Amino acid sequence: MMIAIIVAGIVGMTNLRSTFFPEVESKIVSIQVVYPGASPEEIEEGVVAKIEENLQGVADIDIVTSTSTENAASIKVYVLRADKTDQVLQNVKNAVKIMSDTSKCHQHSVAYMKMSSK
């Protein structure tokens, strides 16, 4: 009986996966928009407001924040649950695509990153 416990302990130790700083999946989708020559107000009204309007119907979104600067804007979409981030990412890409098809803005990127505490 004791040998079985020791063998099970050794097998368990070799299969145990541990990390000091585990990888944590992000709940943030980031949208970066470049609009050369535009003021922050133009970007806010012409691009950011349209994206935010398109995002209103997307499920599993907690909060949307945005920052507009000269020539660029950054929009962060906070997802309710980390396991829904891939689905929300696709919906956000669709919302941005709808906006970019009708906008003067030619450059944008939508991404999310898996964050780790390393």
Secondary structure as UniProt FT lines:
FT   HELIX           2..15
FT   STRAND          23..24
FT   STRAND          28..34
FT   TURN            36..37
FT   HELIX           40..43
FT   HELIX           44..48
FT   HELIX           49..55
FT   TURN            56..57
FT   TURN            59..60
FT   STRAND          61..69
FT   TURN            70..71
FT   STRAND          72..79
FT   HELIX           82..84
FT   HELIX           85..101
FT   STRAND          107..112
FT   STRAND          115..116
//
